[in-house]
Amino acid sequence: MKILVIQQKMIGDVLTSSILFEALRQKFPDAQLDYLVNTHTYPVVENNPFIDNFIFFTKEEETNKKALFKLAKSTKNRQYDTVIDVYSKFSSNLICLYSGAKTKVSKYKWYTSFIYSETFKEEKAAKTNAGLAIENRLQLLEPILNEVPQILLPKIYLTPKEIEDSKQFLINHNVDLNAPLFMISVLGSADNKTYPLPYMAKLIDAIVENTKAQILFNYIPKQEAQAKALFNLCQNTTQKRIFFNAFGKNLRDFLAITKHCNALIGNEGGAVNMAKALNIPTFTVFSPWIQKDAWNMFEDGKTHVSIHLKDVKTELYKGKTSKDLKKSAFMLYDTFIPGIIIPKMKDFLKNL
């Protein structure tokens, strides 16, 4: 049996969908299991023992229809028995259409359902603390396994060398690995997913004041100027605890460095999901317009904790659609003051 899973979009999505391979491998130990992902997301699934082969969706396929059709045709040549399309967008619809697979599974959309042999409607409310992102993905396997598999936690697989090299990297940057060390997800993937920098500075000040911890910043290289602006907004005593230059050059470096941290704290996004997959405690600040139920995976109120403006100011959400909330993101952020977050964050820090 040959099975292809297609998951385009962001790093967190690719990591989350990797649970499908563990479930499939349990049921079909001898199957060929392949993963089609965007090139930049590969580091979070590198070394995954349940995945046999990777197929990459590159920038060329994103911008060139001829290249996209070539990829779709090459998928047909691989003769898959089953294709699972997690996200269901035009490019993955096309690949499924060309695949020739007998079984094609995806979420239900009225205008693409004719492509697939099996579709399902996404649930709107989570039934477990795994969250909707996990639960809805596992539904994709029901037509193949004839059951919904047990809940699985996404995992990242680092090599012993990566862990040891990152340890030495931190030591070389004068980080004391015997003292508390926190990774801060300082910026979201977009401005409307980023807790305002003056507010974030106050959170970091509170962390240092209460724990005397050492602080690392997580951001992507093009966000360096914003990260530096945040550093400058922190108190002088806090700045002395921030190791700004102890920064991973690539995603695998970030993962290996995070493995040595006591917790990851900050904006909801891929970094939080990666920390959870490394079994690192997390405290997450959700953007006011993002649906918390979808991505507060495995929240238990102790090891993994999150806070959303809706948790404390429900009146702001009455009668508002998701589109309304997205348009009002910055206004909502203004009301999400540090004083709302810090008490809950302090409780999280006490439990570490």
C-alpha positions in Angstrom: 0.0 0.0 0.0 1.2 3.5 -0.9 -0.2 6.5 0.9 0.4 10.2 0.3 -0.4 12.9 2.8 -0.5 16.5 1.4 -0.2 19.3 3.9 0.7 22.8 2.6 0.6 26.0 4.5 2.6 26.8 7.7 5.1 25.0 9.9 2.6 24.4 12.7 0.2 22.8 10.3 2.9 20.5 8.8 4.0 19.4 12.3 0.5 18.8 13.5 -0.4 16.7 10.5 2.6 14.5 11.1 0.6 12.6 13.7 -1.2 10.9 10.7 1.9 9.0 9.9 2.3 7.5 13.4 -1.3 6.4 13.3 -1.0 5.0 9.8 2.2 3.1 10.6 0.5 1.4 13.6 -2.2 0.1 11.3 -0.1 -0.5 8.1 3.5 -1.3 9.2 4.7 -2.2 5.7 3.0 0.6 3.8 4.9 3.3 2.0 4.0 6.6 3.7 5.0 9.8 1.9 4.5 13.5 2.8 4.1 16.4 0.4 5.0 19.7 2.1 6.3 23.2 1.4 10.1 23.1 1.4 10.6 25.6 4.2 8.5 23.4 6.6 10.7 20.3 6.3 12.9 20.9 9.4 10.0 20.1 11.8 9.5 16.7 10.3 13.1 15.8 9.5 14.1 12.4 10.9 10.5 11.5 11.6 10.7 7.6 11.7 7.2 7.1 10.4 7.7 9.0 7.1 9.3 7.2 4.2 9.7 9.9 1.5 9.2 13.7 1.2 7.9 15.5 -1.9 8.4 19.2 -1.9 6.1 22.0 -3.0 8.5 24.8 -3.9 8.2 28.5 -4.8 8.3 27.4 -8.5 5.0 25.4 -8.1 3.5 28.3 -6.1 4.1 30.8 -8.9 4.2 28.7 -12.1 1.2 26.7 -13.3 3.2 24.7 -15.6 5.4 23.5 -12.7 2.4 22.8 -10.6 0.9 20.6 -13.4 4.2 18.8 -13.7 4.2 18.1 -10.0 0.6 16.8 -10.2 1.5 14.5 -13.1 4.6 13.2 -11.3 2.4 12.3 -8.3 0.3 10.1 -10.6 3.4 8.3 -11.7 4.0 7.2 -8.1 0.8 5.2 -8.2 -0.6 6.0 -4.7 -3.5 3.9 -3.5 -4.6 6.6 -1.1 -4.1 10.4 -1.0 -5.0 12.4 2.1 -5.4 16.2 1.4 -5.4 17.9 4.8 -5.8 21.6 3.8 -7.6 21.3 0.5 -6.6 24.3 -1.6 -6.4 24.7 -5.4 -2.9 23.2 -5.8 -3.6 20.1 -3.6 -7.0 19.7 -5.3 -5.2 19.5 -8.6 -2.7 17.0 -7.3 -5.5 14.8 -5.9 -7.4 15.0 -9.2 -4.4 13.8 -11.2 -3.2 11.2 -8.6 -5.3 8.4 -9.9 -5.6 7.1 -6.3 -8.7 5.0 -5.6 -9.2 6.6 -2.2 -8.9 10.3 -1.9 -9.8 12.0 1.5 -10.2 15.6 2.5 -12.4 18.0 4.4 -15.7 18.9 2.8 -16.0 21.9 0.5 -19.1 21.9 -1.7 -17.1 23.1 -4.7 -14.3 20.4 -4.5 -16.1 17.4 -3.1 -16.4 15.8 -6.5 -12.6 15.3 -6.5 -12.6 13.1 -3.4 -14.0 9.6 -2.6 -14.4 10.6 1.1 -15.0 13.9 2.8 -15.8 15.0 6.3 -17.1 18.2 7.9 -14.8 19.8 10.5 -16.1 19.9 14.0 -16.6 23.3 15.5 -15.9 22.4 19.2 -13.1 20.3 20.7 -14.1 17.1 22.5 -10.7 16.7 24.3 -7.8 18.8 25.4 -6.0 17.8 22.2 -7.9 20.6 20.5 -9.6 20.9 17.1 -6.4 20.9 15.0 -5.6 17.4 16.2 -9.2 16.0 16.4 -10.1 17.2 12.9 -7.0 15.8 11.3 -7.6 12.4 12.9 -11.0 12.3 11.3 -9.3 12.1 7.9 -8.1 8.6 8.8 -11.5 7.1 9.7 -12.3 6.0 6.1 -8.9 4.3 5.9 -8.6 2.8 9.3 -12.4 2.2 9.8 -12.1 4.0 13.1 -10.8 7.3 14.4 -7.4 6.6 16.0 -6.4 7.5 19.5 -5.1 11.0 20.2 -1.5 11.5 19.3 0.9 14.3 20.2 3.1 15.7 17.4 6.8 15.0 18.0 10.0 16.5 16.8 13.0 14.2 16.4 16.4 15.8 17.2 19.7 13.9 16.9 22.0 13.5 19.8 24.6 15.6 17.9 22.1 18.4 17.5 21.3 18.4 21.2 24.9 18.4 22.2 26.0 21.1 19.7 23.2 23.4 20.9 24.2 22.8 24.5 27.8 23.9 23.6 26.4 26.8 21.6 24.6 28.1 24.7 27.6 27.6 27.0 29.7 29.5 24.5 27.3 32.4 24.8 27.6 32.4 28.6 24.2 30.9 29.2 24.1 29.0 32.5 22.3 25.8 31.8 21.8 25.2 35.6 19.7 28.3 35.9 16.2 28.9 34.5 16.1 29.6 30.8 13.0 30.7 28.9 12.5 31.1 25.1 10.2 34.0 24.3 8.1 33.9 21.1 8.4 37.6 20.7 6.5 38.1 17.4 3.7 36.3 15.6 3.6 35.4 12.0 1.8 38.7 11.2 1.2 42.0 12.9 -2.4 41.0 13.8 -1.0 37.9 15.5 1.6 39.8 17.5 1.1 41.0 21.1 2.0 44.7 21.1 5.7 45.2 21.8 5.3 47.6 24.7 3.0 45.1 26.4 5.3 42.2 25.6 8.2 44.1 27.2 6.2 44.3 30.4 5.6 40.6 30.3 9.3 39.9 29.9 10.1 42.3 32.7 7.6 40.4 35.0 9.2 37.1 34.1 12.7 38.3 35.0 11.5 40.1 38.1 9.8 36.9 39.4 12.2 34.2 38.3 15.6 35.9 37.6 15.6 33.7 34.5 17.8 34.0 31.5 15.9 35.0 28.3 16.2 34.0 24.7 14.3 35.6 21.8 12.6 33.6 19.0 11.9 35.4 15.7 12.7 35.0 12.1 15.7 36.9 10.6 13.5 39.5 8.8 12.0 40.4 12.2 15.3 41.3 13.8 14.6 45.0 13.8 11.3 44.5 15.7 13.0 42.1 18.1 15.7 44.7 18.8 13.0 47.3 19.4 11.4 45.0 21.9 14.7 44.5 23.7 15.0 48.3 23.9 11.6 48.6 25.5 12.5 46.2 28.4 13.9 47.6 31.6 17.7 47.8 32.0 17.7 45.0 34.5 15.8 42.8 32.1 18.1 43.6 29.2 21.0 42.2 31.2 19.2 38.8 31.4 18.4 38.7 27.6 21.0 36.8 25.5 20.0 38.5 22.2 22.9 37.0 20.2 22.2 33.4 21.3 20.0 32.9 18.3 19.7 29.9 16.0 20.7 30.4 12.4 18.0 28.1 11.1 14.9 26.2 12.3 16.7 23.1 13.4 19.1 25.2 15.5 16.1 26.9 17.1 14.5 23.5 17.9 17.8 22.2 19.4 18.2 25.3 21.5 14.6 25.3 22.7 15.2 21.7 23.9 17.4 23.1 26.7 14.8 25.7 27.8 12.6 25.4 30.9 9.6 26.9 29.0 8.5 28.8 25.9 6.4 31.8 26.5 4.8 34.2 24.1 2.7 34.6 20.9 0.6 31.7 19.7 2.0 30.1 16.5 4.4 27.6 15.2 7.0 28.1 17.9 4.5 27.1 20.6 3.5 23.9 18.7 7.2 23.1 18.2 7.9 23.5 21.9 5.0 21.2 22.8 6.4 18.6 20.3 9.7 18.8 22.2 7.9 18.3 25.5 8.7 21.8 26.7 6.2 23.6 28.9 4.4 26.6 27.2 2.5 29.7 28.1 0.6 31.1 25.1 -0.8 34.5 24.4 -3.5 34.1 21.8 -4.3 36.8 19.2 -7.8 38.2 20.0 -9.2 37.1 16.7 -7.8 33.5 16.5 -10.1 30.7 17.6 -8.5 29.3 20.7 -10.2 25.9 20.6 -8.4 25.1 17.3 -4.8 25.6 18.6 -4.7 25.3 22.4 -3.5 21.7 21.9 -3.0 19.6 25.0 -3.6 22.5 27.4 -3.8 21.2 30.9 -3.7 24.3 33.1 -0.2 23.5 34.4 2.3 22.3 31.8 0.6 24.0 28.9 -1.4 27.1 29.7 -2.9 29.8 27.4 -4.8 33.0 27.7 -7.2 34.6 25.3 -8.9 38.0 25.6 -12.2 36.2 25.3 -11.4 34.3 28.5 -11.6 37.6 30.5 -13.7 40.0 28.4 -16.4 37.9 26.8 -18.6 41.0 26.3 -16.3 42.1 23.5 -17.2 39.0 21.5 -21.0 39.1 21.6 -22.5 39.2 18.2 -19.1 39.4 16.4 -18.2 37.2 13.5 -14.7 35.9 12.9 -14.3 38.5 10.1 -15.4 41.3 12.5 -12.8 40.2 15.0 -10.0 40.0 12.5 -10.8 43.6 11.4 -10.8 44.7 15.0 -7.6 42.8 16.0 -5.5 45.9 16.9 -8.3 47.5 18.9 -8.8 44.3 20.8 -5.1 44.0 21.4 -5.2 47.5 23.0 -7.6 46.2 25.6 -5.5 43.0 26.3 -3.3 44.8 28.8 -0.4 43.0 30.6 -2.3 43.3 33.9 -4.7 40.7 32.6 -2.0 38.3 31.6 0.7 38.6 34.3 -1.3 37.0 37.2 -1.9 33.8 35.2 1.6 33.8 33.8 3.0 34.0 37.4 0.9 31.0 38.4 2.4 29.1 35.3 5.9 30.1 36.3 5.4 28.8 39.9 4.5 25.4 38.6 7.7 24.9 36.5 
